Amino acid sequence: MNGELKVFSGTANPDLSVDIGRELGQALGECTIGRFSDGEIRVQINENVRGADVFIIQPTFMPSDNLMELLILMDAARRASAKRITAVIPYFGYARQERKDMPRVPISAKLVANLITVAGAHRILSMDLHTEAIQGFFDIPVDHLYASPVLIKHFQQLGVQDFVVVSPDTGGVNRARAFAKRLGDLPLAFIDKRRPGPNKIEVLNIIGEVADKNCLIVDDVMDTARTICEVAGILKQNGAKAIYATATHGVLSGPAVESITDAPITEVVLTNTIPLPPEKRIPKIKVLSISKLLADAIKRIHNEESVSSLFN
């Protein structure tokens, strides 16, 4: 055994952490997270973790303080002689620069993986990484979860007929194909596009039949929502009926909410890997909880049971 199970939370998404603790049937561990007068993060774990199996929940969306807080919490647990430390990272930030596709650019995802490992993590629990190859950036075990069971259940309950699952780009075709298969072998379409710069797309062609169909756009991250909204517009121009969109991680930066409001989209479905502030909670956006899925994975890791069986 790995010692007593203890779960701690950073400040990035405390509501999700509380929900996970409730699903596990235990209170979160006590720790103090504050600031020195110059703004540096100050952390203290307020209970004994010697020999414990410690899970630290902290998504690493912006600002970068969320990542730094995770690193410091893990270092505190390591120096307090925790037997094993698992970084529970519902949203893994800095993942979009995961390869050197241009001269003189970093591989930020690999750098962050190194930082997390050096800080003291023995394993990682994350959800819907931007690319599955990021698992290989870690020299420690990675349990990679998928939000698709939660999202698929929602769309099954909607009872919408004549659905076509749409990938907003060729890179997401495998994700969309898996989604379509689990929804009952639905037809698939994808957008052939070019990206001239960050957060800018040029749509070229729709591959697949969307006329007189209800469309479901599937992606992993919704940042500015520019891609989703432009794809929705193209689908509408090509005869699509109702258009839905879903993504695991709702970053919703910049004018994302305004773009979604104006787009021909019936509903946008996200999960709570990233908290949605009140000003972004519009009727078109629905947020589903992945707390039970994460809690089940934590329980299985602690008990040395299979995590992949959650998706069988």
Backbone bond lengths (Angstrom), bond angles and torsions (degrees), N, CA, C in turn:
res aa  C-N    CA-C-N  psi(-1)  N-CA   C-N-CA  omega(-1)  CA-C   N-CA-C  phi
1 M - - - 1.468 - - 1.523 110.58 -
2 N 1.333 115.41 158.91 1.460 120.99 -176.20 1.519 113.20 -100.74
3 G 1.319 118.14 19.65 1.450 119.64 -179.46 1.512 111.50 87.20
4 E 1.327 115.38 -179.44 1.459 121.36 -178.04 1.526 111.31 -65.24
5 L 1.340 116.13 138.05 1.465 121.21 177.63 1.522 109.47 -75.46
6 K 1.344 115.19 125.12 1.468 120.62 175.90 1.524 107.99 -132.88
7 V 1.342 115.82 133.57 1.462 122.17 -177.21 1.521 108.98 -120.82
8 F 1.330 115.51 124.80 1.461 121.24 178.51 1.530 109.09 -118.51
9 S 1.317 115.08 157.19 1.461 120.27 -179.10 1.515 110.60 -127.02
10 G 1.339 114.66 138.46 1.452 120.07 165.93 1.516 109.29 -79.36
11 T 1.314 116.91 -172.72 1.469 121.20 -176.21 1.529 113.40 -96.46
12 A 1.344 117.85 1.52 1.460 119.51 -174.97 1.526 112.20 -68.71
13 N 1.347 117.07 -41.63 1.464 119.96 -176.99 1.529 109.45 -146.18
14 P 1.334 117.17 67.41 1.469 120.20 -174.48 1.523 113.63 -63.23
15 D 1.331 118.49 -32.93 1.467 120.13 -179.50 1.526 110.77 -62.52
16 L 1.338 116.89 -42.12 1.461 120.54 177.27 1.522 110.32 -62.36
17 S 1.338 116.98 -42.70 1.462 120.89 -179.94 1.522 111.29 -61.70
18 V 1.328 117.36 -42.65 1.470 120.97 178.33 1.526 110.22 -62.04
19 D 1.330 116.69 -42.18 1.468 120.51 178.59 1.528 111.15 -63.07
20 I 1.325 116.96 -40.14 1.467 120.55 177.85 1.527 110.30 -63.92
21 G 1.341 116.00 -44.56 1.456 119.72 176.90 1.518 111.93 -58.73
22 R 1.339 116.58 -40.24 1.469 120.83 179.10 1.525 110.19 -64.14
23 E 1.325 116.90 -41.90 1.464 120.44 178.31 1.534 111.07 -64.47
24 L 1.334 116.64 -33.42 1.461 121.15 178.68 1.524 112.08 -79.39
25 G 1.324 116.26 -16.52 1.447 120.57 -179.24 1.509 113.53 77.75
26 Q 1.333 116.85 30.50 1.459 119.43 178.30 1.527 110.35 -148.76
27 A 1.331 114.54 154.13 1.459 120.21 178.84 1.527 110.12 -75.89
28 L 1.322 115.96 153.45 1.457 120.42 175.56 1.523 109.64 -69.67
29 G 1.347 115.37 149.43 1.453 120.36 176.85 1.521 111.34 -64.57
30 E 1.318 115.53 153.90 1.462 120.39 -177.31 1.528 110.58 -90.28
31 C 1.320 115.02 127.55 1.463 120.58 175.15 1.524 108.71 -149.82
32 T 1.308 115.53 154.59 1.461 121.93 177.92 1.514 108.69 -107.45
33 I 1.328 116.08 126.16 1.469 121.41 176.96 1.518 106.67 -125.84
34 G 1.307 116.04 115.75 1.457 120.65 -178.26 1.512 111.29 -142.66
35 R 1.315 115.80 -158.33 1.461 122.06 -177.03 1.524 109.68 -134.56
36 F 1.309 114.61 143.28 1.451 119.42 164.94 1.533 107.97 -76.00
37 S 1.309 116.48 169.77 1.468 119.57 -174.81 1.520 112.59 -62.85
38 D 1.339 117.52 -24.65 1.465 119.58 179.59 1.531 112.67 -89.02
39 G 1.344 117.08 2.93 1.457 120.45 176.78 1.513 114.63 99.46
40 E 1.347 119.17 -8.46 1.457 120.64 178.61 1.524 110.43 -65.93
41 I 1.322 115.90 148.10 1.458 121.89 -177.60 1.528 110.06 -77.02
42 R 1.327 115.31 135.17 1.459 121.18 178.35 1.526 108.33 -121.92
43 V 1.339 116.75 129.77 1.461 121.70 -174.93 1.524 110.04 -130.45
44 Q 1.332 116.46 140.91 1.459 121.66 169.55 1.523 109.08 -145.51
45 I 1.341 116.08 128.92 1.463 121.37 174.45 1.528 107.40 -85.90
46 N 1.326 116.33 125.33 1.463 121.20 -169.31 1.528 114.10 -99.27
47 E 1.307 117.53 19.20 1.459 120.05 176.36 1.524 109.78 -148.77
48 N 1.309 115.55 163.01 1.461 121.15 -176.66 1.526 110.76 -70.64
49 V 1.342 117.35 126.75 1.467 121.52 176.37 1.532 111.10 -121.60
50 R 1.316 117.77 10.39 1.469 120.61 -179.98 1.537 109.60 -58.70
51 G 1.322 115.80 123.85 1.455 121.34 178.73 1.517 114.61 75.71
52 A 1.334 117.86 7.27 1.472 121.09 -175.40 1.527 111.65 -88.95
53 D 1.322 114.19 159.45 1.466 122.19 173.17 1.527 106.41 -95.92
54 V 1.327 116.68 99.84 1.464 122.69 -168.96 1.532 110.93 -99.88
55 F 1.329 115.75 130.89 1.467 123.16 174.50 1.524 107.72 -117.38
56 I 1.327 116.57 126.19 1.458 121.72 -179.03 1.527 108.33 -115.00
57 I 1.338 116.74 117.12 1.469 122.37 -175.29 1.524 109.08 -96.22
58 Q 1.327 115.92 119.34 1.466 119.74 -179.80 1.529 110.26 -164.37
59 P 1.342 118.16 103.60 1.468 119.06 170.51 1.521 109.80 -69.08
60 T 1.324 117.18 151.97 1.469 120.28 -172.56 1.523 112.17 -115.23
61 F 1.344 115.90 43.35 1.459 119.47 172.12 1.527 108.79 -72.83
62 M 1.326 116.90 168.33 1.463 120.49 -179.14 1.527 110.47 -65.74
63 P 1.353 117.96 148.61 1.462 126.49 8.15 1.523 111.99 -78.49
64 S 1.335 115.32 169.67 1.457 121.02 -177.24 1.523 112.90 -64.76
65 D 1.334 117.39 -14.31 1.468 120.74 175.29 1.529 111.33 -56.76
66 N 1.336 117.61 -30.45 1.463 119.79 179.60 1.522 111.13 -63.48
67 L 1.320 116.24 -41.31 1.467 120.41 176.37 1.520 110.37 -66.21
68 M 1.327 116.98 -45.41 1.460 120.69 -178.76 1.525 110.97 -62.00
69 E 1.310 116.34 -38.84 1.463 120.78 179.01 1.528 110.84 -62.59
70 L 1.329 116.46 -42.01 1.462 120.55 176.95 1.523 111.21 -60.24
71 L 1.318 116.58 -46.00 1.462 120.74 -179.21 1.528 111.19 -60.79
72 I 1.324 117.09 -42.81 1.470 120.78 -177.50 1.531 110.43 -70.47
73 L 1.320 117.49 -38.83 1.461 120.06 176.93 1.528 111.18 -61.52
74 M 1.324 117.17 -42.78 1.461 120.04 178.86 1.523 111.29 -65.39
75 D 1.325 116.56 -39.74 1.458 119.71 178.79 1.529 110.81 -63.19
76 A 1.333 116.19 -39.13 1.468 120.23 178.29 1.527 110.59 -63.61
77 A 1.340 116.90 -42.96 1.464 120.55 179.57 1.530 111.32 -66.93
78 R 1.322 116.47 -39.05 1.479 120.42 179.12 1.519 110.55 -63.72
79 R 1.325 116.84 -44.58 1.464 120.78 -178.47 1.528 111.89 -72.78
80 A 1.335 116.49 -16.94 1.463 120.91 175.68 1.528 111.81 -91.63
81 S 1.341 116.14 10.64 1.472 123.25 173.49 1.524 114.29 69.86
82 A 1.347 117.34 33.58 1.460 119.19 170.49 1.527 108.55 -59.96
83 K 1.341 116.35 141.49 1.461 119.33 -177.89 1.523 111.31 -71.81
84 R 1.339 116.47 -41.01 1.468 120.83 178.86 1.513 108.31 -145.95
85 I 1.330 116.45 140.89 1.464 122.39 -179.57 1.524 108.37 -123.11
86 T 1.316 115.97 122.98 1.460 121.73 175.82 1.520 108.58 -112.36
87 A 1.325 116.55 122.43 1.462 121.25 175.06 1.527 108.30 -85.30
88 V 1.324 116.13 113.85 1.465 121.63 178.24 1.524 107.09 -95.03
89 I 1.324 115.88 105.78 1.459 121.88 -172.20 1.530 108.24 -118.81
90 P 1.332 118.11 86.45 1.468 119.83 -177.19 1.525 112.58 -55.93
91 Y 1.329 116.82 -40.30 1.471 121.53 174.41 1.521 108.03 -122.09
92 F 1.331 115.74 119.09 1.459 121.80 -178.50 1.532 108.82 -93.46
93 G 1.335 115.94 104.80 1.472 120.76 -178.40 1.515 112.83 -75.61
94 Y 1.300 115.46 169.52 1.466 123.82 -178.39 1.536 111.80 60.80
95 A 1.335 116.56 28.29 1.463 120.53 -176.13 1.518 113.39 -91.45
96 R 1.335 117.75 -12.40 1.466 118.97 -171.94 1.524 113.10 -82.67
97 Q 1.334 117.60 -12.05 1.468 119.44 168.63 1.519 106.72 -106.42
98 E 1.341 114.41 80.48 1.456 120.37 -174.88 1.531 112.72 -107.94
99 R 1.342 116.39 5.04 1.462 120.31 177.46 1.519 108.29 -155.24
100 K 1.310 115.80 158.54 1.471 121.02 179.94 1.524 108.10 -92.93
101 D 1.335 115.09 86.97 1.456 120.60 -175.52 1.520 113.06 -97.68
102 M 1.337 116.76 -2.31 1.462 122.17 177.55 1.523 107.62 -142.97
103 P 1.340 117.62 159.80 1.466 118.63 177.23 1.519 111.79 -65.77
104 R 1.333 115.76 143.84 1.472 123.71 170.65 1.519 113.27 60.61
105 V 1.349 117.04 40.08 1.465 121.21 173.25 1.528 108.59 -118.90
106 P 1.322 117.66 152.12 1.466 120.42 -179.92 1.524 111.30 -82.97
107 I 1.311 115.84 168.07 1.465 121.54 166.05 1.522 105.11 -108.88
108 S 1.318 115.27 82.63 1.461 121.65 -170.94 1.517 112.34 -61.89
109 A 1.332 117.37 -36.41 1.467 120.11 -178.24 1.524 110.97 -61.99
110 K 1.322 116.96 -38.55 1.466 120.70 178.48 1.523 110.76 -68.89
111 L 1.320 117.08 -40.62 1.463 120.97 178.12 1.526 110.62 -59.61
112 V 1.334 116.79 -46.59 1.463 120.77 -179.59 1.532 110.46 -64.65
113 A 1.327 116.77 -38.59 1.469 120.28 176.73 1.524 110.70 -59.61
114 N 1.333 116.92 -42.10 1.462 120.89 178.38 1.525 111.19 -63.50
115 L 1.333 116.75 -43.42 1.463 120.80 -179.41 1.532 111.44 -60.97
116 I 1.326 116.05 -44.26 1.465 120.47 -178.63 1.528 110.58 -64.09
117 T 1.324 116.81 -40.45 1.462 120.42 179.94 1.528 111.14 -67.10
118 V 1.320 116.56 -45.43 1.466 120.67 -179.03 1.529 110.91 -64.25
119 A 1.343 117.03 -32.82 1.463 120.62 -178.73 1.523 112.91 -68.08
120 G 1.339 116.91 -18.20 1.455 118.05 174.62 1.514 116.75 131.16
121 A 1.339 118.70 2.28 1.464 119.70 -179.62 1.524 110.94 -68.31
122 H 1.329 115.98 136.74 1.458 121.70 173.45 1.523 111.54 -96.50
123 R 1.329 116.18 -23.95 1.460 120.11 175.39 1.528 108.44 -158.47
124 I 1.337 114.91 165.25 1.463 122.93 -176.56 1.519 108.97 -122.43
125 L 1.324 115.71 138.85 1.463 121.93 170.09 1.520 106.76 -123.20
126 S 1.333 116.87 114.41 1.461 120.16 -176.92 1.517 109.55 -136.41
127 M 1.321 115.68 174.67 1.465 120.59 -174.42 1.522 110.97 -135.40
128 D 1.322 115.99 130.05 1.462 123.56 175.76 1.524 111.73 44.06
129 L 1.331 115.57 65.41 1.459 120.96 174.25 1.519 109.52 -59.73
130 H 1.328 115.82 151.26 1.468 120.06 -176.55 1.528 110.99 -57.42
131 T 1.317 116.93 -40.20 1.457 121.94 169.77 1.522 107.63 -137.78
132 E 1.321 116.82 143.87 1.456 120.15 -177.78 1.517 112.07 -66.15
133 A 1.336 117.15 -21.34 1.469 120.61 179.70 1.525 112.20 -62.50
134 I 1.321 117.58 -21.36 1.471 120.82 -179.96 1.527 110.75 -60.43
135 Q 1.328 117.66 -27.32 1.468 119.84 176.54 1.525 111.06 -55.97
136 G 1.319 116.09 -33.89 1.461 120.88 -178.67 1.513 113.64 -75.78
137 F 1.341 117.90 -8.73 1.464 120.40 177.81 1.522 111.52 -76.61
138 F 1.321 116.60 -15.67 1.464 121.22 -179.42 1.525 110.05 -96.24
139 D 1.329 116.29 141.65 1.457 121.54 173.57 1.521 110.98 -96.82
140 I 1.316 116.52 18.36 1.461 124.07 177.12 1.523 107.40 -128.81
141 P 1.346 118.50 163.25 1.469 119.91 -178.75 1.532 112.50 -62.49
142 V 1.324 115.18 142.84 1.467 122.65 177.13 1.520 108.56 -125.18
143 D 1.326 116.62 123.65 1.459 121.64 171.48 1.520 107.78 -99.85
144 H 1.323 114.87 114.56 1.464 120.97 -173.34 1.527 109.27 -104.61
145 L 1.325 116.52 111.66 1.457 121.80 -179.88 1.531 111.00 -93.98
146 Y 1.330 114.86 160.83 1.461 121.62 176.95 1.526 108.74 -125.42
147 A 1.320 115.55 135.92 1.469 119.94 178.71 1.519 112.11 -81.15
148 S 1.316 117.53 -4.31 1.464 120.83 -173.56 1.529 114.48 -55.03
149 P 1.354 121.32 -37.74 1.469 117.80 178.68 1.530 113.04 -59.34
150 V 1.339 116.83 -38.58 1.462 120.98 179.63 1.524 110.35 -69.67
151 L 1.335 116.72 -44.26 1.463 121.07 -178.18 1.522 111.36 -68.96
152 I 1.318 116.34 -42.72 1.464 120.40 -178.21 1.523 110.86 -63.14
153 K 1.327 116.90 -40.63 1.466 120.33 178.76 1.525 110.47 -57.74
154 H 1.341 116.68 -39.97 1.468 120.66 179.92 1.523 110.46 -62.48
155 F 1.328 117.27 -46.56 1.462 119.67 -176.07 1.533 111.74 -73.23
156 Q 1.323 117.10 -28.55 1.466 118.99 173.81 1.518 110.41 -65.00
157 Q 1.323 116.55 -37.92 1.462 120.56 -178.88 1.524 112.76 -72.82
158 L 1.337 117.24 -21.20 1.467 119.78 177.79 1.524 111.42 -66.52
159 G 1.331 116.07 -31.91 1.454 120.30 178.59 1.517 114.27 71.07
160 V 1.330 117.63 23.64 1.469 120.97 179.30 1.531 109.50 -74.06
161 Q 1.327 116.52 135.26 1.463 121.87 179.60 1.535 110.24 -97.58
162 D 1.333 115.77 166.04 1.472 123.17 175.67 1.532 111.83 56.81
163 F 1.319 117.23 44.32 1.460 122.18 178.52 1.525 110.51 -80.87
164 V 1.314 115.72 138.64 1.464 123.09 166.60 1.519 106.53 -120.79
165 V 1.326 116.97 129.32 1.457 121.10 177.74 1.527 108.39 -87.03
166 V 1.328 116.43 130.68 1.465 121.50 -173.71 1.521 109.76 -119.35
167 S 1.333 116.08 128.17 1.464 120.76 170.55 1.525 107.89 -92.68
168 P 1.346 117.96 131.95 1.464 119.59 -178.35 1.517 114.07 -73.46
169 D 1.342 117.45 -7.07 1.466 120.89 176.30 1.525 108.65 -159.35
170 T 1.329 115.87 168.46 1.464 119.69 -178.47 1.522 111.81 -68.10
171 G 1.330 116.93 -27.93 1.458 120.38 -179.42 1.519 113.49 -67.05
172 G 1.330 117.06 -21.71 1.458 120.51 -178.79 1.515 114.31 -101.19
173 V 1.348 116.46 12.01 1.465 119.64 -175.54 1.525 111.51 -62.98
174 N 1.334 118.01 -42.25 1.467 119.56 -179.69 1.522 111.62 -61.63
175 R 1.344 116.03 -40.10 1.464 120.02 178.26 1.530 109.93 -62.69
176 A 1.341 115.85 -47.74 1.462 120.28 -178.91 1.528 111.31 -65.55
177 R 1.343 117.00 -37.48 1.468 119.78 179.52 1.527 110.97 -63.64
178 A 1.345 116.42 -42.57 1.466 119.83 178.36 1.527 110.68 -63.67
179 F 1.332 116.39 -39.38 1.466 121.93 178.22 1.522 109.66 -62.89
180 A 1.329 116.29 -46.25 1.468 121.08 -178.45 1.527 111.14 -63.60
181 K 1.330 115.98 -38.31 1.469 119.57 -179.79 1.517 111.03 -64.64
182 R 1.337 117.40 -42.92 1.456 121.10 -176.91 1.524 111.82 -74.29
183 L 1.333 116.90 -18.57 1.465 120.56 175.56 1.529 111.99 -86.23
184 G 1.339 116.03 2.84 1.464 119.65 177.71 1.507 113.70 111.38
185 D 1.353 116.41 39.04 1.473 121.62 178.97 1.529 111.71 54.25
186 L 1.326 115.34 50.07 1.464 120.30 178.79 1.526 110.47 -73.63
187 P 1.344 117.20 155.53 1.467 119.37 175.84 1.526 111.42 -64.74
188 L 1.326 114.64 157.31 1.465 121.56 -173.91 1.521 109.87 -123.90
189 A 1.320 116.08 143.00 1.468 122.15 171.32 1.524 107.51 -136.74
190 F 1.329 115.06 157.73 1.463 117.50 175.90 1.515 110.08 -147.57
191 I 1.318 114.01 159.98 1.458 121.32 -177.28 1.524 109.32 -100.40
192 D 1.316 116.55 126.38 1.461 122.09 173.19 1.526 106.84 -91.43
193 K 1.330 116.40 113.85 1.458 119.75 -173.32 1.514 111.09 -138.56
194 R 1.303 114.96 168.31 1.464 121.97 172.83 1.520 107.44 -123.69
195 R 1.331 117.11 147.60 1.460 122.34 179.50 1.527 108.60 -116.99
196 P 1.349 118.96 97.74 1.461 121.15 -178.05 1.519 114.31 -70.16
197 G 1.329 118.47 -17.33 1.467 122.17 179.87 1.506 109.84 -168.83
198 P 1.334 118.03 172.70 1.465 121.04 179.83 1.523 111.89 -56.95
199 N 1.351 115.82 132.16 1.467 123.07 177.69 1.525 113.54 61.43
200 K 1.344 116.40 22.89 1.464 120.95 176.58 1.518 108.63 -128.73
201 I 1.337 116.89 132.31 1.451 119.10 178.07 1.521 110.33 -131.01
202 E 1.315 114.21 155.50 1.458 121.62 174.19 1.522 106.57 -126.73
203 V 1.316 118.13 107.60 1.455 122.20 -177.04 1.518 109.46 -76.92
204 L 1.320 115.66 133.07 1.459 120.17 -179.51 1.527 111.87 -107.52
205 N 1.332 117.50 -59.35 1.460 120.11 -174.71 1.512 111.40 -143.33
206 I 1.339 115.92 153.70 1.460 121.83 168.24 1.517 107.49 -101.81
207 I 1.318 116.16 123.26 1.459 121.09 177.07 1.522 107.33 -101.26
208 G 1.327 117.58 109.37 1.456 122.00 -177.20 1.514 111.00 126.13
209 E 1.323 115.95 166.15 1.464 122.15 -176.98 1.532 110.37 -94.61
210 V 1.336 116.67 122.24 1.467 120.47 179.18 1.528 112.48 -125.53
211 A 1.320 117.68 -10.83 1.466 120.47 -179.23 1.527 110.24 -62.17
212 D 1.338 115.86 133.28 1.464 123.40 179.22 1.532 112.57 60.45
213 K 1.319 116.92 25.42 1.464 122.06 178.28 1.527 109.64 -118.91
214 N 1.323 115.71 152.38 1.462 121.22 168.18 1.525 107.95 -85.71
215 C 1.318 116.48 130.57 1.458 120.64 -172.36 1.525 111.31 -111.30
216 L 1.330 115.05 142.01 1.454 122.19 176.59 1.535 108.03 -123.56
217 I 1.336 116.27 107.86 1.463 121.48 179.10 1.527 108.37 -83.98
218 V 1.330 116.85 127.74 1.466 122.04 -175.56 1.521 109.51 -118.49
219 D 1.333 116.34 126.23 1.464 121.11 177.99 1.522 108.30 -142.74
220 D 1.348 116.38 172.15 1.465 119.13 179.07 1.525 111.65 -94.71
221 V 1.340 117.12 -41.08 1.463 121.92 -177.08 1.525 109.23 -126.74
222 M 1.325 117.02 135.57 1.456 121.70 172.45 1.523 106.84 -115.38
223 D 1.339 115.62 104.27 1.460 121.00 -175.45 1.525 109.56 -96.28
224 T 1.327 118.29 -90.98 1.464 119.69 177.81 1.529 111.79 -79.10
225 A 1.353 116.25 -10.90 1.471 123.77 -177.38 1.522 112.06 68.49
226 R 1.326 117.16 6.75 1.467 120.19 -179.81 1.530 111.24 -60.46
227 T 1.339 115.63 -45.63 1.461 119.56 -178.42 1.521 110.91 -61.44
228 I 1.337 116.62 -51.34 1.461 121.12 -177.61 1.526 110.97 -58.69
229 C 1.324 116.94 -43.36 1.463 120.47 -176.30 1.522 111.69 -70.46
230 E 1.328 117.18 -39.11 1.467 119.59 177.97 1.527 110.52 -67.87
231 V 1.328 116.62 -39.89 1.464 119.90 177.04 1.531 109.85 -63.18
232 A 1.334 117.16 -41.85 1.466 120.13 178.00 1.530 111.05 -59.42
233 G 1.330 116.05 -40.93 1.459 119.79 178.21 1.518 112.42 -62.63
234 I 1.331 116.66 -42.62 1.463 121.09 178.98 1.528 110.52 -65.40
235 L 1.328 116.76 -41.23 1.466 120.05 178.42 1.523 110.62 -61.27
236 K 1.339 116.04 -42.53 1.468 119.95 180.00 1.524 110.34 -63.52
237 Q 1.324 116.36 -41.53 1.467 120.42 178.93 1.526 111.63 -62.55
238 N 1.333 116.06 -25.89 1.465 120.59 -178.42 1.530 112.47 -98.69
239 G 1.327 116.12 18.24 1.453 119.95 169.05 1.513 116.61 94.08
240 A 1.323 118.24 11.09 1.462 119.61 178.23 1.530 110.15 -66.87
241 K 1.326 115.72 150.63 1.467 120.92 176.49 1.534 108.77 -88.36
242 A 1.312 118.82 -116.61 1.468 120.49 178.56 1.529 110.12 -72.41
243 I 1.323 116.18 141.81 1.467 121.81 -178.59 1.526 108.61 -122.39
244 Y 1.323 115.05 125.34 1.463 122.18 175.82 1.529 107.80 -114.93
245 A 1.319 116.34 157.58 1.465 120.46 177.43 1.519 108.68 -140.83
246 T 1.323 116.12 143.95 1.455 120.07 178.36 1.518 110.57 -142.74
247 A 1.325 114.90 146.03 1.464 122.23 175.30 1.522 107.37 -150.85
248 T 1.311 115.99 150.87 1.463 119.38 179.11 1.520 111.08 -70.10
249 H 1.343 115.49 -45.93 1.459 120.63 -171.25 1.527 111.00 -110.15
250 G 1.316 116.64 116.12 1.465 121.22 179.81 1.516 111.40 -98.40
251 V 1.326 116.95 85.94 1.461 120.98 176.72 1.530 109.62 -69.11
252 L 1.324 116.47 -48.27 1.470 124.31 175.61 1.533 111.83 50.63
253 S 1.317 114.80 59.52 1.464 120.02 179.25 1.527 110.71 -90.52
254 G 1.339 115.19 165.11 1.464 120.88 175.67 1.518 111.96 56.51
255 P 1.351 116.55 -132.49 1.475 119.98 -175.73 1.522 112.94 -88.81
256 A 1.336 118.15 26.37 1.465 120.74 -173.12 1.523 112.54 -56.99
257 V 1.332 117.27 -47.61 1.466 120.32 -175.74 1.526 110.73 -65.00
258 E 1.336 116.46 -41.12 1.475 119.88 177.89 1.531 110.25 -63.67
259 S 1.329 116.79 -40.29 1.467 120.22 179.76 1.516 110.94 -63.87
260 I 1.339 116.68 -42.14 1.464 120.43 179.01 1.527 110.43 -64.97
261 T 1.315 116.23 -39.83 1.471 120.80 179.32 1.524 111.03 -59.03
262 D 1.331 116.75 -41.46 1.463 121.67 -175.67 1.527 113.37 -85.17
263 A 1.333 117.86 -15.40 1.467 121.14 -174.20 1.527 110.98 -78.65
264 P 1.338 117.27 155.03 1.475 120.92 178.46 1.524 111.52 -79.09
265 I 1.333 116.51 56.71 1.462 122.90 -178.35 1.520 108.55 -115.46
266 T 1.320 116.70 130.71 1.456 121.77 179.99 1.524 111.12 -73.56
267 E 1.350 116.49 -44.56 1.462 120.50 -176.46 1.525 109.95 -154.43
268 V 1.325 115.68 139.90 1.457 122.71 172.66 1.525 107.37 -112.32
269 V 1.324 117.22 124.88 1.461 122.06 -176.97 1.523 109.26 -114.37
270 L 1.335 115.72 122.33 1.461 122.59 -179.00 1.534 108.43 -124.21
271 T 1.339 116.18 174.08 1.458 120.22 170.59 1.526 108.81 -113.20
272 N 1.315 116.11 173.47 1.461 120.67 -176.54 1.524 113.36 -96.19
273 T 1.339 117.18 32.99 1.466 119.32 172.00 1.526 110.32 -61.88
274 I 1.329 115.84 -32.02 1.468 123.32 175.22 1.523 107.06 -120.23
275 P 1.346 119.15 129.95 1.469 119.80 -178.25 1.525 111.48 -67.24
276 L 1.321 115.12 141.58 1.464 120.49 178.84 1.517 108.60 -100.79
277 P 1.347 118.43 113.13 1.474 120.22 -178.54 1.524 110.85 -67.76
278 P 1.336 116.98 158.25 1.475 121.13 -175.04 1.524 113.36 -54.48
279 E 1.341 117.67 -36.79 1.463 119.67 -176.34 1.528 113.23 -69.15
280 K 1.338 116.86 -12.22 1.466 120.25 179.73 1.525 112.47 -104.71
281 R 1.312 116.97 2.97 1.456 120.80 -177.58 1.520 109.91 -88.76
282 I 1.303 115.94 88.91 1.460 121.92 179.53 1.532 108.34 -105.27
283 P 1.341 117.41 159.03 1.470 119.98 -176.65 1.520 114.37 -56.44
284 K 1.334 117.81 -30.08 1.462 120.60 -178.43 1.527 113.41 -70.38
285 I 1.330 117.55 -19.86 1.465 121.37 -173.82 1.528 110.00 -102.99
286 K 1.325 115.80 124.71 1.463 121.94 176.55 1.531 108.22 -116.09
287 V 1.329 116.33 133.98 1.468 121.68 -178.60 1.525 109.28 -114.24
288 L 1.328 116.37 125.93 1.460 122.72 178.93 1.525 109.65 -105.23
289 S 1.305 116.61 147.80 1.461 121.12 -177.89 1.532 111.31 -90.19
290 I 1.331 115.42 135.99 1.465 120.76 174.96 1.528 110.14 -110.10
291 S 1.334 116.57 20.13 1.462 119.98 -176.72 1.525 112.31 -63.94
292 K 1.330 118.25 -40.65 1.463 120.06 -179.02 1.518 111.19 -65.91
293 L 1.328 116.30 -39.79 1.463 120.16 179.09 1.525 110.89 -62.42
294 L 1.335 116.82 -44.53 1.465 120.51 178.44 1.526 111.15 -67.39
295 A 1.340 117.24 -39.92 1.458 120.19 179.15 1.524 111.15 -63.67
296 D 1.334 116.97 -41.98 1.465 120.22 178.12 1.526 110.84 -62.04
297 A 1.339 116.46 -39.88 1.464 120.22 179.33 1.531 110.74 -66.28
298 I 1.335 117.02 -42.41 1.472 120.79 178.19 1.531 109.94 -60.38
299 K 1.309 116.01 -44.33 1.467 120.35 -179.58 1.530 110.55 -61.72
300 R 1.332 116.41 -42.36 1.465 120.26 -178.69 1.531 111.22 -68.51
301 I 1.320 117.07 -40.06 1.468 119.44 177.87 1.527 109.82 -62.67
302 H 1.326 116.30 -44.39 1.463 120.50 -179.41 1.532 111.36 -61.58
303 N 1.334 116.59 -38.73 1.464 121.27 -177.86 1.524 113.23 -89.56
304 E 1.345 116.78 6.85 1.470 122.36 -179.96 1.529 111.31 58.86
305 E 1.347 115.74 42.74 1.456 121.72 177.75 1.529 109.90 -108.68
306 S 1.312 116.28 166.56 1.457 121.69 -178.91 1.528 111.09 -67.28
307 V 1.314 116.20 133.07 1.474 121.43 174.29 1.529 110.00 -90.21
308 S 1.318 117.07 -35.05 1.463 120.05 -177.73 1.526 112.17 -63.04
309 S 1.347 117.31 -23.71 1.468 119.40 -179.92 1.532 112.41 -66.55
310 L 1.358 116.90 -14.34 1.460 119.94 174.71 1.521 111.95 -60.95
311 F 1.340 117.26 -22.45 1.461 121.02 -173.30 1.516 112.32 -109.97
312 N 1.333 116.92 8.95 1.466 120.14 177.67 1.523 109.76 -80.11
